[in-house]
Amino acid sequence: MRFIIFRWMIYGGLALLGLSLFRTQVLQGAEYRRLGEQNRIRLIPLEAARGKVLDARGHALATNRISYNLIATPEDVTPEVFTRLSKILKIPEKEIRRRMSAPREYPFAPAMIQPDISRAIVFIVEELKPELPGVSVQVSGLRFYPYHTAASHLIGYIGKINPREYENLDRERFGMNSLLGRAGIEKIYDNALRGWRGGRQIEVDAKGNFVRVLSERRPEPGEDLVLTLDLELQEKIDAMIQGRHASVAVLDLQTEGIIALASSPAYDPNVFVSPGKSQERVALLQDKEAPMLDRGTGSAYPPGSVFKLVTALAALETGKITPNTRFKCTGGVRLGKRRFHCWLKEGHGSLNLYEAIERSCNTYFYQLGQRLSPDDIAHYARELGLGDVMKLEVTDMTPGLVPDRAWKRQRYREPWYAGETLSFAIGQSYLLTSPIQILRLSAIIANEGQRVEPRLVLNALKDEPKADGRPRVAIREENLKIIKKAMLNVVESDMGTGQFARVDFDKMAAKTGTAQAPPNQAHSWMTGFFPYDNPKIAFVAFVEHGGPGGITAAKLVTDTVKIWHELDARPRVA
């Protein structure tokens, strides 16, 4: 009897075993086969090399350097590995476990343990590889900005993708650890610079060791971008304005390419891509000096007397004056109970338009303001590109503000007052502009009315219109020539406010500005073009709270034009 029971127990066990095998091999065979393949076959993403950003002479402003990353496949890691890695990397074991358990794109995907490790650590890991199952060193490219702060506001930087972006973006191009352009050229041209990532399918053994490559799709590197910038000019201007809150920009009038656009203080974009720089990143973002702000394109200020060029054109175009119309300056004008002062207390005497621009007489322009409406001034300001966002390839560009009656009524629920027009006429009141907008204004005047669209990228534009086919501003050429002649006198006349900007190798045309910014010292401006007879460049110099434009900004203009003149003699790049 016992033998019969024992026999049936064996039969029952065999039956259960058979059913289990049937369930495993037949009913769930496909699933176990899939899991087995995952364990045997690994997919390794291959990130595409990001395209370089070059200046007009081929200097790499943004490139890639070799980086060694310590990675680990958690499924292959044994418990003792955590302690060994903690000693090698000198970071807590708890932190290594946290990094190992971070979300991954797919099963058996490697986790990033430590990016950009030193060569010394690479050698240690390779030497101890038998004791570190699942751990390996990955060679990749890390974004690098060789010239650090030079043109950093324009080039921008890249940063790690966030979970929301990862969920919404194309998985063929973006992984969980992909980097995206976050500012400047890096952001605007991210799609072209990033390329297409590839992948490699490999076979491993039971211990996770590499056996062979099964298939591979090579990544497609991103495109290189060539900018209009001249690195040597940019670096020299950067050095000139270091320690100030300032911006200097230079535009090539023939190509409309910006060859320098400096803003100070600046920042080093390497801080945003180098591992272990989190404290420096926070410090930059919280810095009261605002080094992340591009003062040339992203900030707006009262332009002061450089705006008198616009007021003069408005008066000429509307027929309110001729260039020979004279007004007397006795040190100011009275409007109701208020007196509007000229910067020269004793007054300039009788002046025509040429002399008023040359000496930057406020009283002359107050009287123009009395003949013009705020809408007249606003119309020509907008015609000359103020109050509008430019098409320049930068992020966070300010449109500035060109006020008029309708704007004030909507903004403040108040009418426009006559005294506000007088302030508006000399570039004060509610008016705000950026240095890059003032640069374009000077370029339009230098070109005698041809519209100008400054640009930063040389190889991103196709089918550019020919110069003869460019649209013009709705301002008569003869009036623009009047303004050009007056701007020449600003620098070349012994009575001109910009005479400190003279150079001894050619004539310059410009306009100074000293914009009131109480309770602090006035902002310092100077803008113009060079040389006068055959303009090649337009320029603008701006210093926050820098004082008189004819001194502070004029000195920057002198140095800028001298540097440009020296560099212009270099051999041309083919």
C-alpha positions, 0 to 999 in steps of 0.5 A: 500500500505504501508503495502504491501511495509513493508511486502516485506521489511521484506521478503527481509530482511529475505531472505538476512538473510537466504542467509547469514546464508546459506553462513556462515553455509554451504558454509563457515561452515568448515572455521568457524568451524576451527576458532572456534576450534582454539579459543577453542582448544590450542596446547602447545608445551612441550620442551624436557629436554636437556641431561646433560654433565657429567665428568668421575666421574659424576659431572654435567658440563652442566645441567638444572635448573628450570626457570619461564617464563612469557608468554601471549596469545595476542588474550586473552589479554585486553588493560589494561594488558599492563599497569599492566605488565609494572608496575610489570616487570618495563619495558616500555609498548612499549617493552611489546607490541613489545614482544607480537607482535613478530612472533609465530609458530601458532595462539593462541601460547603464546608470551614470555614476560619475561624469567626466572622471579623471584619467587617474580614476579611469586607470584605477577602474580598469585595473580593478575591473574584475572586482567591479562587475557591471561597472565600465568607463564610457568615452563621450564628448563634453561641450567645451567653450575654449574662450570662456567668457568671450561672447558668452551671452551670444553663444549661450550654453546647454543643459540636461533635458528635464522629465517633461521634455523627455516625454514630449520629444522624439526618442530617436534624437533625445535620451533621458540624459540628452543635453539641450540648448538653453540660451543663445546660439546653442538654443536657437540652433539646437536642432541643427547642432545636435545631430542624430544619435545612433545605437549599438546592439551587443551580446553579453555573457551571463556575467554581463561581459561583452561578447560581440557586436550584433548591429550598429547604427552610427550617429550623425554629427550635428552641423557646424555654425559659422558666426559673423563674429571676429573673436580677436575684436570681441576679446579686445573689446571684452577686456576694454569694458571689464569691470563695468556694466557696459556693452559695445557692439560693432556691425559690418555695414557691407554684410550686416554681420555683427563682428563684436557684441560685448556685454559686461559683466559676462559669465563662463558657459563652461559652468553650466556643462561641467559636472560638479559646478552646481554651486557656481551655477547658483552663484551666477544666477543669484549674482546681483551684478547680473552677469547672465544679462546681455546688456547689449540686447536684453536690457533697455535704457533711456537713450538720452541725446542719441535719440535727438537724431530721430527727433531731428529726422521727424522735424525734417520729414514733417516740414517743421524745420529746415536744417537752417532753422535757428532757435536761441538757447538761453539755458533752457525753456519754460513750459507753464510753471516748469523750466526745462534745462539745457545741459549748458547752463549759460546757453548755446545762443542761436543755433541751426540744426547742424550746430544743435546736433553738434553741441547736443543742445537740449533747448533746440530740441525742446523747441522741436518738441513743441512743434512736433506731436509725440505721435510724430516722434514715435512714428519715425522712431519705429520707422528707424527700428526702435520699439520692436524686437529685432530678428537677431539670433539671440534669446531674450531680446528686449523690444524696448519702448516707444511711447505715444498718446495711445500707449499712455492712455492704455497704460496709465489711464491718463492723457499725454502732457506737453512737458512729456513731449519735450522730455521725449524729444531729448530721449528721456520720458518713457522711452527705452531702447537697447544698445543693439537697436541704437546700433541699427539706427546708426547703420540705417543713417550710414546707409542713407535709408537702406533697412538693416537687419543685423545677423550673427550666423553666416552659414544659416541664411540662404537666398539673401536679397541683394543689397540693391533690392533691400527695402528702404525706410520711409525717410527722404535720403536728403534728410538722412544726408543732413543728419550724417553731416551733423554727426560728422561735426559732432566728432570733427568740430572743435565744438562737438560733444564727441571730439574725444572720439577722434582718430588720426587716420580718418573721419568719424561720424557719431552722436553722444548721449548722456541719459539721466537715470536718477538717483544714480549717475547718468548713462553714457552713450555714443553711436555712429559709423566709420569712416565718414566718406565710405562707411564700413562699420557702425558702432555703439558704446554704452556704459550704465551710470558712466557719466557724460557720453562725450567722455566715457563712451567716447573713449570706448569708441576711440579704442574700438575703432582703433582696434578694428582699424588694426585688425582690418589690415589682416589678410582676408579669410577665403 
